[in-house]
């Protein structure tokens, strides 16, 4: 099943592109400017969620720094820090080159382990 919905910005852009009338064009431009201003304000806002994600990244980086040279599975890091395994994976991905990722065999299963990059 396809999603047949459009955003408000797309709607007003389509109205503007159709050139239905001068009033409709002016109204569409006004709404598009308002949507752009709102979106820009939201981008620059420091939300509670953004602060929590940044704190999780920092705690993962700090843990790996404290245990430099050691490799840990996401579950081991999650248990040590007190966050979810998914949050650890997300933080390690966001940290990019600061954290190296590799696969090892643990109990006959391949597991991803994270290490502080050198």
MARMINU-873131 format. One line per 2 residues: number of its first residue (from 1); for each residue x, y, z of N, C-alpha, C. Coordinates in steps of 0.05 Angstrom, whole numbers. Atoms other than C-alpha are relative to their C-alpha. Example, Ala and Ser with C-alpha at 12.3 -4.5 7.8 and 13.67 -1.06 7.14 Angstrom:
REM MARMINU-873131
1	18:-24:0:246:-90:156:18:24:0 | -16:-24:-1:273:-21:143:-15:22:14 .
END
This chain:
REM MARMINU-873131
1	17:-24:0:0:0:0:18:25:0 | -16:-25:2:28:68:-19:-12:22:17 .
3	8:-23:-17:25:130:23:-7:23:-19 | 9:-21:18:-16:182:-15:-3:27:13 .
5	3:-25:-14:-8:239:34:23:19:-9 | -21:-19:6:31:303:22:2:19:24 .
7	-4:-19:-22:60:354:70:-14:26:-7 | 12:-26:5:30:423:79:17:16:-19 .
9	-18:-15:17:91:452:46:-3:-9:-30 | 4:10:27:82:407:-15:-27:10:-12 .
11	26:-9:9:8:426:-19:2:29:-9 | -1:-28:8:22:500:-19:19:5:-23 .
13	-18:-2:23:80:492:-68:-15:-8:-25 | 16:8:23:32:455:-115:-20:22:-8 .
15	19:-22:6:-19:511:-109:15:23:-13 | -16:-22:11:35:562:-122:9:-6:-29 .
17	-9:8:27:61:523:-183:-23:1:-20 | 23:0:18:-9:519:-212:-9:28:-8 .
19	8:-27:6:-18:595:-212:-30:3:-4 | 30:-1:2:-93:591:-198:-9:29:-1 .
21	6:-29:0:-98:665:-181:21:14:16 | -20:-16:-14:-57:722:-153:-4:-3:30 .
23	6:3:-29:-92:715:-85:10:-27:10 | -9:27:-8:-78:640:-82:31:-1:1 .
25	-29:-1:0:-5:652:-101:11:15:25 | -8:-16:-23:2:705:-47:-4:-15:26 .
27	7:16:-24:-32:661:5:19:-23:3 | -18:23:-1:11:601:-13:28:9:8 .
29	-26:-10:-7:75:643:-9:1:7:30 | 2:-8:-28:53:669:59:2:-25:18 .
31	0:25:-15:40:598:85:27:-14:-1 | -27:13:3:106:571:57:21:15:17 .
33	-19:-15:-16:145:627:90:-4:-6:30 | 7:7:-28:109:612:156:10:-28:7 .
35	-10:27:-5:125:538:150:30:-1:1 | -30:0:-1:198:552:134:10:12:26 .
37	-9:-13:-25:204:599:194:-4:-19:24 | 5:19:-22:172:547:240:20:-23:0 .
39	-19:22:2:217:491:214:28:9:8 | -26:-10:-7:279:534:222:2:3:30 .
41	0:-3:-30:260:550:294:2:-27:13 | -1:27:-12:249:476:309:27:-12:-3 .
43	-27:11:4:317:458:280:20:10:20 | -19:-12:-18:354:506:324:-7:-4:29 .
45	9:4:-28:314:489:387:15:-23:13 | -14:21:-15:350:449:440:-21:-15:16 .
47	21:14:-13:299:397:459:11:-19:22 | -8:19:-21:300:350:519:11:-25:-12 .
49	-9:24:13:308:291:472:28:3:-11 | -27:-5:11:369:321:438:20:0:22 .
51	-18:0:-22:401:333:505:5:-28:11 | -2:27:-10:387:261:527:17:-17:-19 .
53	-15:14:20:416:233:462:30:8:2 | -28:-10:-3:479:276:470:12:-11:25 .
55	-10:11:-25:486:252:542:7:-30:-3 | -5:29:5:481:179:520:25:-4:-16 .
57	-24:1:17:534:190:466:25:5:18 | -23:-7:-17:580:222:517:6:-22:20 .
59	-5:21:-20:570:166:568:12:-25:-14 | -12:23:15:586:112:515:29:6:-7 .
61	-28:-8:6:648:150:493:17:0:25 | -15:0:-25:670:159:565:6:-28:9 .
63	-4:28:-8:660:85:580:22:-13:-17 | -21:12:18:701:64:519:27:12:5 .
65	-25:-13:-6:754:115:537:13:-11:25 | -10:11:-25:760:88:607:10:-29:-3 .
67	-8:28:5:768:17:579:14:-2:-27 | -14:-2:26:814:36:521:14:-27:-6 .
69	-13:25:9:838:-24:481:-17:-25:4 | 18:22:-4:781:-69:503:-23:2:-19 .
71	24:1:18:723:-91:459:-24:-10:16 | 25:7:-14:651:-95:484:-23:-3:-19 .
73	25:2:15:585:-119:456:-18:23:9 | 18:-22:-8:529:-69:457:-14:-6:26 .
75	14:7:-25:494:-107:512:18:3:24 | -18:-4:-22:556:-105:556:2:30:7 .
77	-2:-29:-5:562:-30:547:-26:10:12 | 26:-9:-10:487:-21:558:-4:-7:29 .
79	3:8:-28:489:-60:623:17:17:18 | -18:-15:-16:549:-22:648:-9:29:4 .
81	9:-28:-1:520:46:632:-28:4:11 | 28:-2:-9:447:32:646:-18:11:-21 .
83	18:-9:21:417:47:578:-6:-25:-18 | 7:22:17:386:3:524:21:-7:-21 .
85	-19:9:20:426:-37:473:-4:16:-26 | 5:-16:24:392:1:416:12:28:3 .
87	-11:-26:-5:414:67:448:31:-1:-3 | -29:3:3:486:41:450:7:-1:-29 .
89	-5:3:28:484:21:377:-3:27:-14 | 5:-27:12:455:89:358:22:19:7 .
91	-21:-18:-9:507:126:399:26:-6:-14 | -25:8:13:565:86:369:0:8:-29 .
93	3:-8:28:539:99:299:4:30:-3 | -2:-29:1:533:173:313:28:10:6 .
95	-28:-9:-7:603:177:342:19:-4:-23 | -15:2:24:629:155:275:28:-11:3 .
97	-28:9:0:705:150:270:12:-2:28 | -10:2:-28:714:156:346:-2:-29:10 .
99	4:27:-9:689:85:354:3:-19:-24 | -2:20:22:709:24:313:-18:-23:6 .
101	20:22:-2:661:-33:301:12:-24:-15 | -9:25:14:680:-105:285:-17:-23:9 .
103	16:24:-6:650:-174:286:19:-21:12 | -15:22:-12:675:-231:331:-20:-23:5 .
105	16:24:-5:650:-301:344:-1:-5:31 | 3:5:-29:622:-309:415:-22:-22:3 .
107	19:22:-4:588:-375:434:-13:-9:-26 | 8:10:26:583:-398:362:-19:20:-15 .
109	17:-21:14:547:-333:342:18:24:-6 | -14:-24:7:574:-272:307:-12:23:15 .
111	9:-23:-15:570:-210:351:16:24:-9 | -13:-25:6:586:-138:337:12:10:26 .
113	-13:-12:-24:636:-108:386:11:28:-7 | -9:-27:4:656:-36:395:25:5:16 .
115	-26:-7:-12:725:-8:412:5:29:-5 | -7:-28:5:751:62:420:21:0:-23 .
117	-18:-1:23:785:79:354:26:13:8 | -27:-10:-7:859:94:356:8:22:-19 .
END
